[in-house]
Amino acid sequence: MNRWLTVFLLFLIYTSSTISTNCLPTFFVDIKADFGWTSGEVSKPGSYYFIFIAIFAPIVGLLMNKFKPKTLMVFGILLAFFSELALTSFTNYNQFFGIYVALSIAITFSGLIPSMVIISNWFKEDKGIAVGIFLLGSSFGGIIYPQFAKILIPVYGWRIALIGVAILGLALSIIPLFFVKNSPDGQFLAPEKQKTGFDFKALMEVLKTPVFYFMLAITAAFWFCGFGILSHQRLYFSEHNFNLSDATNLSSLFFVFSIIGKLFFGYISDRLNKVNILIFCTLLLIIGIYALQNIDKSVNYGYLYAVAYGFGYSGAFAMIQLTVADYYKGDSFSTILGFVNSFDSLGGFFGVMLLGVLHDADKNYNSGIQLLLNVGVIALVFTIALKIVEKKTISKKVI
């Protein structure tokens, strides 16, 4: 089996693994209307979703020592399918919340961790390109599934439409997975030997450096803004008189430029200074939020938001990971990266939750969008600070 075919199959699976983040918010307006909930209530389970992912990710990592990646992925895919079906027939808020817990478990088992292990088994060279192609799956999923839902909802209602999305997601997961092999010879290969366990000493060392705090603030800010907007996007467009079709088209345009951004910034990151790219991407995020704030003035602001935010969003997330990798290398890298990534989930949690809370308090998203804009500016300040520190330490790395 060709290794690039393996990447393509995992890419297809990943488009479906991310339905819970990239498509389900499309249904929030209809769920909100059916149950009489507020925007804060309907989006709240999606905020805790990130906390549960942070909890279950280490568990999946431990299970990888005992079970083959494909085995874990089958469990995650089936759990996602039945959880999405359960969303079509839940009757109360506790059930709605519980389904999101199940979805957070599902994406952890079927998404990034097992797929990265399979890619590592297949690729000793060109691994970076392979991972980049694989990660595009989330953006493609953000285009395909909301567009599919847009077609079904007006004709069949949101419940039947969600069944259709679940079935399509299952088909585009199970069928490709059938042809995936854990490794070139079909056997499970343990990840390459590296230092395991939590390196407390290394973490204590980096906690003494300002660069590390800049990294934490920047990554938390990006997830705060990124998932805060993605989870409330359909609700926000609805309150600003965008119908389902127009709102979905803007969302799809966002993901199109997210794909372009991942490819473009991935290409130039080996040729230009990563922190300079990070500053540029942060500026694009701020422009995108400003455009979203002024969307009532002209539909052109909607297009500006989709282009600037999609482009900046993809580049910012990629560059912060690569910047961390540049500064922290060696045996302690996984410990440091894991700690940094934990702030991703915290940022996503607070972004989704606070936008909902502020909306319910004000009965609109004005304060929430202003908060996002302020957080974006804070992220820019820290990226500039990171650049200043980089100039002072240009001849040496932090670790």
C-alpha positions as CSV (number, residue, x, y, z in Angstrom):
1,M,0.0,0.0,0.0
2,N,1.3,3.5,-0.9
3,R,2.2,5.7,2.1
4,W,0.6,8.8,0.4
5,L,-2.6,6.8,-0.1
6,T,-2.6,6.2,3.6
7,V,-2.3,9.9,4.3
8,F,-5.2,10.6,1.9
9,L,-7.4,8.0,3.7
10,L,-6.6,9.4,7.1
11,F,-7.4,12.9,5.7
12,L,-10.9,11.6,4.7
13,I,-11.4,10.2,8.1
14,Y,-10.3,13.4,9.8
15,T,-12.9,15.4,7.8
16,S,-15.6,13.4,9.6
17,S,-13.8,13.2,13.0
18,T,-14.2,17.0,13.3
19,I,-18.0,17.2,12.6
20,S,-18.6,18.0,16.3
21,T,-16.6,21.2,16.1
22,N,-17.0,22.2,12.4
23,C,-20.6,21.2,11.7
24,L,-22.8,20.8,14.7
25,P,-22.9,24.6,15.5
26,T,-24.8,24.8,12.2
27,F,-27.7,23.2,14.0
28,F,-27.6,25.5,17.1
29,V,-30.2,28.0,15.8
30,D,-32.8,25.3,15.2
31,I,-32.0,23.5,18.5
32,K,-32.3,26.9,20.3
33,A,-35.6,27.6,18.7
34,D,-37.1,24.1,19.5
35,F,-36.1,24.0,23.1
36,G,-36.4,27.7,24.0
37,W,-32.8,27.9,25.1
38,T,-30.6,31.0,25.1
39,S,-27.4,31.3,23.0
40,G,-25.4,30.8,26.1
41,E,-27.2,27.6,27.0
42,V,-27.0,26.0,23.6
43,S,-23.3,26.7,23.3
44,K,-22.3,25.9,26.8
45,P,-21.8,22.1,26.3
46,G,-19.4,23.0,23.5
47,S,-17.2,24.9,25.9
48,Y,-16.8,22.0,28.3
49,Y,-16.1,19.8,25.3
50,F,-12.6,21.1,25.3
51,I,-12.1,20.3,28.9
52,F,-13.1,16.7,28.4
53,I,-10.8,16.4,25.3
54,A,-7.9,17.5,27.6
55,I,-8.9,14.9,30.1
56,F,-9.3,12.0,27.7
57,A,-6.3,12.7,25.4
58,P,-3.7,11.3,27.9
59,I,-5.9,8.2,28.4
60,V,-5.9,7.6,24.7
61,G,-2.1,8.0,24.7
62,L,-1.8,5.3,27.4
63,L,-4.2,3.0,25.5
64,M,-2.0,3.3,22.4
65,N,0.6,1.1,24.3
66,K,-1.9,-1.8,24.3
67,F,-4.3,-1.4,21.4
68,K,-3.7,-0.8,17.7
69,P,-4.5,2.7,16.4
70,K,-7.2,1.3,14.0
71,T,-9.0,-0.4,16.9
72,L,-9.2,2.8,18.9
73,M,-10.4,4.7,15.8
74,V,-13.2,2.2,15.1
75,F,-14.4,2.8,18.7
76,G,-14.2,6.6,18.3
77,I,-16.0,6.6,14.9
78,L,-18.9,4.4,16.1
79,L,-19.2,6.5,19.3
80,A,-19.4,9.7,17.2
81,F,-22.0,8.2,14.9
82,F,-24.3,7.0,17.7
83,S,-23.8,10.3,19.6
84,E,-24.8,12.3,16.6
85,L,-27.9,10.1,16.2
86,A,-28.7,10.7,19.9
87,L,-28.7,14.4,19.2
88,T,-31.7,13.9,17.0
89,S,-33.9,12.6,19.8
90,F,-32.6,14.1,23.1
91,T,-35.4,15.6,25.3
92,N,-33.6,17.7,28.0
93,Y,-30.5,19.7,28.7
94,N,-28.7,17.1,30.7
95,Q,-28.9,14.7,27.8
96,F,-27.6,17.4,25.4
97,F,-24.7,18.0,27.7
98,G,-24.0,14.2,28.1
99,I,-23.9,13.8,24.3
100,Y,-21.2,16.4,24.0
101,V,-19.2,14.5,26.6
102,A,-19.5,11.4,24.4
103,L,-18.5,13.5,21.3
104,S,-15.4,14.7,23.1
105,I,-14.4,11.1,23.8
106,A,-15.2,10.1,20.2
107,I,-13.0,12.8,18.6
108,T,-10.1,11.9,21.0
109,F,-10.2,8.2,20.0
110,S,-10.8,8.8,16.3
111,G,-8.8,11.9,15.5
112,L,-5.4,13.3,15.9
113,I,-3.5,10.9,18.3
114,P,-4.1,7.5,16.5
115,S,-3.7,9.1,13.1
116,M,-0.4,10.7,14.0
117,V,0.9,7.3,15.2
118,I,-0.1,5.7,11.9
119,I,1.6,8.5,9.9
120,S,4.7,8.1,12.1
121,N,4.8,4.3,11.3
122,W,4.6,5.0,7.5
123,F,6.9,8.0,7.2
124,K,10.5,8.4,8.2
125,E,11.0,11.1,5.6
126,D,8.5,13.8,4.4
127,K,6.6,13.4,7.7
128,G,6.0,17.2,7.9
129,I,4.3,17.3,4.5
130,A,2.3,14.2,5.3
131,V,1.0,15.7,8.6
132,G,0.2,19.0,6.8
133,I,-2.0,17.2,4.3
134,F,-3.7,15.2,7.0
135,L,-4.5,18.3,9.0
136,L,-6.3,19.8,6.0
137,G,-9.0,17.3,6.7
138,S,-10.5,19.5,9.5
139,S,-10.9,22.4,7.1
140,F,-12.4,20.4,4.3
141,G,-14.8,18.9,6.8
142,G,-15.8,22.5,7.8
143,I,-16.8,23.0,4.1
144,I,-18.4,19.7,3.2
145,Y,-20.7,18.9,6.2
146,P,-22.3,22.4,6.8
147,Q,-23.0,22.6,3.0
148,F,-24.6,19.2,3.1
149,A,-26.6,20.2,6.2
150,K,-27.7,23.5,4.5
151,I,-29.3,21.4,1.7
152,L,-31.1,19.1,4.0
153,I,-32.4,21.4,6.8
154,P,-34.9,23.4,4.8
155,V,-36.4,20.3,3.2
156,Y,-36.4,17.8,6.0
157,G,-35.8,19.7,9.2
158,W,-32.7,19.7,11.4
159,R,-33.2,16.3,13.0
160,I,-33.4,14.4,9.7
161,A,-30.6,16.6,8.4
162,L,-28.4,15.6,11.3
163,I,-29.1,11.9,10.6
164,G,-27.9,12.5,7.1
165,V,-24.7,14.2,8.3
166,A,-24.1,11.3,10.7
167,I,-24.5,8.7,8.0
168,L,-22.3,10.5,5.6
169,G,-19.7,11.0,8.4
170,L,-19.8,7.2,9.2
171,A,-19.4,6.3,5.5
172,L,-16.4,8.6,5.0
173,S,-14.8,7.2,8.1
174,I,-15.4,3.5,8.2
175,I,-14.9,2.8,4.4
176,P,-11.4,4.6,4.2
177,L,-10.4,3.1,7.6
178,F,-11.0,-0.4,6.1
179,F,-8.1,0.2,3.7
180,V,-5.7,1.8,6.2
181,K,-2.9,-0.3,7.7
182,N,-1.3,0.5,11.0
183,S,2.1,0.2,9.4
184,P,3.6,-0.8,6.0
185,D,3.6,-4.5,7.0
186,G,0.2,-4.2,8.7
187,Q,1.5,-4.7,12.2
188,F,1.4,-2.1,15.0
189,L,4.7,-0.4,15.5
190,A,5.3,1.4,18.8
191,P,6.3,5.0,18.4
192,E,10.0,5.8,18.2
193,K,11.7,5.6,21.5
194,Q,11.8,8.8,23.3
195,K,11.9,10.0,26.9
196,T,8.5,9.2,28.5
197,G,6.8,10.6,31.5
198,F,6.4,14.1,32.8
199,D,9.7,16.0,32.9
200,F,9.0,18.2,36.0
201,K,12.5,19.5,36.1
202,A,12.4,20.8,32.5
203,L,9.1,22.4,33.1
204,M,10.4,24.2,36.2
205,E,13.3,25.5,34.1
206,V,11.2,27.0,31.3
207,L,8.8,28.6,33.9
208,K,11.7,30.9,34.8
209,T,11.8,32.3,31.2
210,P,9.5,35.1,29.9
211,V,9.3,33.4,26.5
212,F,7.4,30.5,27.9
213,Y,4.7,32.8,29.4
214,F,4.4,34.6,26.0
215,M,3.8,31.2,24.4
216,L,1.1,30.3,26.9
217,A,-0.6,33.7,26.5
218,I,-0.5,33.6,22.7
219,T,-1.8,30.1,22.2
220,A,-4.6,30.5,24.8
221,A,-5.6,33.8,23.1
222,F,-5.7,32.1,19.6
223,W,-7.9,29.3,20.9
224,F,-10.1,31.7,22.8
225,C,-10.8,33.7,19.6
226,G,-10.8,30.8,17.2
227,F,-13.2,28.5,18.8
228,G,-15.2,31.3,20.5
229,I,-16.1,32.5,17.0
230,L,-16.6,29.0,15.4
231,S,-19.0,27.9,18.1
232,H,-21.1,31.0,17.9
233,Q,-20.7,31.9,14.2
234,R,-24.1,30.6,13.0
235,L,-25.9,32.1,16.0
236,Y,-24.2,35.5,15.3
237,F,-25.0,35.5,11.6
238,S,-28.6,34.6,12.4
239,E,-29.0,37.6,14.8
240,H,-27.6,39.8,12.0
241,N,-30.2,38.6,9.5
242,F,-28.1,36.2,7.5
243,N,-30.2,33.2,6.3
244,L,-29.0,29.6,6.5
245,S,-27.6,29.6,3.0
246,D,-25.7,32.9,3.3
247,A,-24.4,32.1,6.7
248,T,-23.2,28.6,5.6
249,N,-21.5,30.1,2.5
250,L,-19.6,32.6,4.6
251,S,-18.5,29.8,7.0
252,S,-17.4,27.7,4.0
253,L,-15.4,30.6,2.6
254,F,-13.7,30.9,6.0
255,F,-12.6,27.2,5.8
256,V,-11.5,27.6,2.1
257,F,-9.1,30.4,3.2
258,S,-8.1,28.3,6.2
259,I,-7.0,25.6,3.8
260,I,-5.1,28.1,1.7
261,G,-3.5,29.5,4.8
262,K,-2.3,26.2,6.0
263,L,-0.7,25.4,2.7
264,F,0.8,28.9,2.2
265,F,2.2,29.4,5.7
266,G,3.4,25.8,5.9
267,Y,5.4,26.5,2.7
268,I,6.9,29.8,3.8
269,S,7.6,28.8,7.4
270,D,10.8,27.1,6.3
271,R,12.0,30.2,4.5
272,L,10.9,33.1,6.7
273,N,11.1,33.9,10.3
274,K,8.3,32.2,12.1
275,V,7.7,34.9,14.7
276,N,7.4,37.5,11.9
277,I,4.7,35.3,10.3
278,L,3.0,34.9,13.6
279,I,2.8,38.7,14.0
280,F,1.3,39.0,10.5
281,C,-1.3,36.3,11.2
282,T,-2.3,37.9,14.4
283,L,-2.9,41.2,12.6
284,L,-5.2,39.3,10.2
285,L,-7.1,37.8,13.1
286,I,-7.7,41.3,14.5
287,I,-8.8,42.6,11.0
288,G,-11.2,39.6,10.8
289,I,-12.8,40.3,14.2
290,Y,-13.1,44.0,13.4
291,A,-14.9,43.0,10.1
292,L,-17.2,40.7,12.0
293,Q,-18.0,43.5,14.4
294,N,-19.1,45.7,11.5
295,I,-20.9,43.1,9.5
296,D,-24.2,45.1,9.6
297,K,-22.7,48.0,7.6
298,S,-22.1,45.9,4.5
299,V,-22.0,42.3,3.4
300,N,-18.4,43.0,2.2
301,Y,-17.4,43.0,5.8
302,G,-18.6,39.4,6.0
303,Y,-16.4,38.5,3.1
304,L,-13.5,40.4,4.6
305,Y,-14.0,38.5,7.9
306,A,-14.1,35.1,6.1
307,V,-10.9,35.8,4.1
308,A,-8.8,37.6,6.8
309,Y,-9.9,35.4,9.7
310,G,-9.7,32.2,7.8
311,F,-6.2,33.0,6.5
312,G,-4.9,34.4,9.8
313,Y,-6.5,31.6,11.9
314,S,-4.8,28.8,10.1
315,G,-1.4,30.5,10.0
316,A,-1.5,31.5,13.7
317,F,-2.2,28.1,15.0
318,A,0.4,26.5,12.8
319,M,3.1,29.1,13.6
320,I,2.7,28.9,17.4
321,Q,3.2,25.1,17.3
322,L,6.3,25.5,15.0
323,T,7.6,28.4,17.2
324,V,7.3,26.2,20.3
325,A,9.2,23.4,18.4
326,D,11.9,25.9,17.5
327,Y,12.5,27.1,21.0
328,Y,12.2,23.8,22.9
329,K,14.0,20.7,21.6
330,G,15.3,17.5,22.9
331,D,13.9,14.9,25.4
332,S,11.8,17.4,27.3
333,F,10.0,18.7,24.2
334,S,6.9,16.5,24.6
335,T,6.4,17.6,28.3
336,I,6.7,21.3,27.4
337,L,4.5,21.0,24.3
338,G,1.9,19.1,26.3
339,F,1.8,21.9,28.9
340,V,1.5,24.6,26.2
341,N,-1.3,22.6,24.5
342,S,-3.2,22.4,27.7
343,F,-3.7,26.1,27.5
344,D,-5.2,25.6,24.0
345,S,-8.1,23.7,25.6
346,L,-8.5,26.3,28.4
347,G,-8.6,29.1,25.9
348,G,-11.2,27.3,23.8
349,F,-13.3,26.6,26.9
350,F,-13.3,30.2,28.1
351,G,-13.8,31.6,24.6
352,V,-17.0,29.6,23.9
353,M,-18.3,29.9,27.4
354,L,-17.8,33.7,27.9
355,L,-19.3,34.6,24.5
356,G,-22.4,32.7,25.6
357,V,-22.5,34.2,29.0
358,L,-22.1,37.8,27.7
359,H,-24.7,37.2,25.0
360,D,-27.3,36.1,27.6
361,A,-26.5,39.1,29.8
362,D,-26.7,41.7,27.0
363,K,-29.1,39.8,24.6
364,N,-26.6,40.4,21.8
365,Y,-23.0,39.6,20.9
366,N,-21.7,43.2,21.0
367,S,-19.7,42.7,24.3
368,G,-18.5,39.3,23.3
369,I,-17.1,40.4,19.9
370,Q,-15.4,43.4,21.6
371,L,-13.9,41.0,24.1
372,L,-12.5,38.9,21.2
373,L,-11.1,42.0,19.6
374,N,-9.4,42.9,22.9
375,V,-7.9,39.4,23.3
376,G,-6.7,39.6,19.7
377,V,-4.8,42.8,20.5
378,I,-3.4,41.2,23.6
379,A,-2.1,38.3,21.5
380,L,-0.5,40.8,19.1
381,V,1.3,42.5,22.1
382,F,2.7,39.2,23.2
383,T,3.8,38.2,19.7
384,I,5.7,41.5,19.4
385,A,7.2,40.9,22.9
386,L,8.2,37.4,21.7
387,K,10.0,39.0,18.7
388,I,11.9,41.5,21.0
389,V,13.0,38.6,23.2
390,E,14.0,36.6,20.2
391,K,16.3,39.4,19.0
392,K,18.1,39.3,22.3
393,T,18.5,35.5,22.2
394,I,19.1,35.1,18.5
395,S,22.3,33.1,19.0
396,K,20.8,30.5,21.5
397,K,17.6,28.6,22.2
398,V,15.7,28.6,25.5
399,I,16.4,24.9,26.0
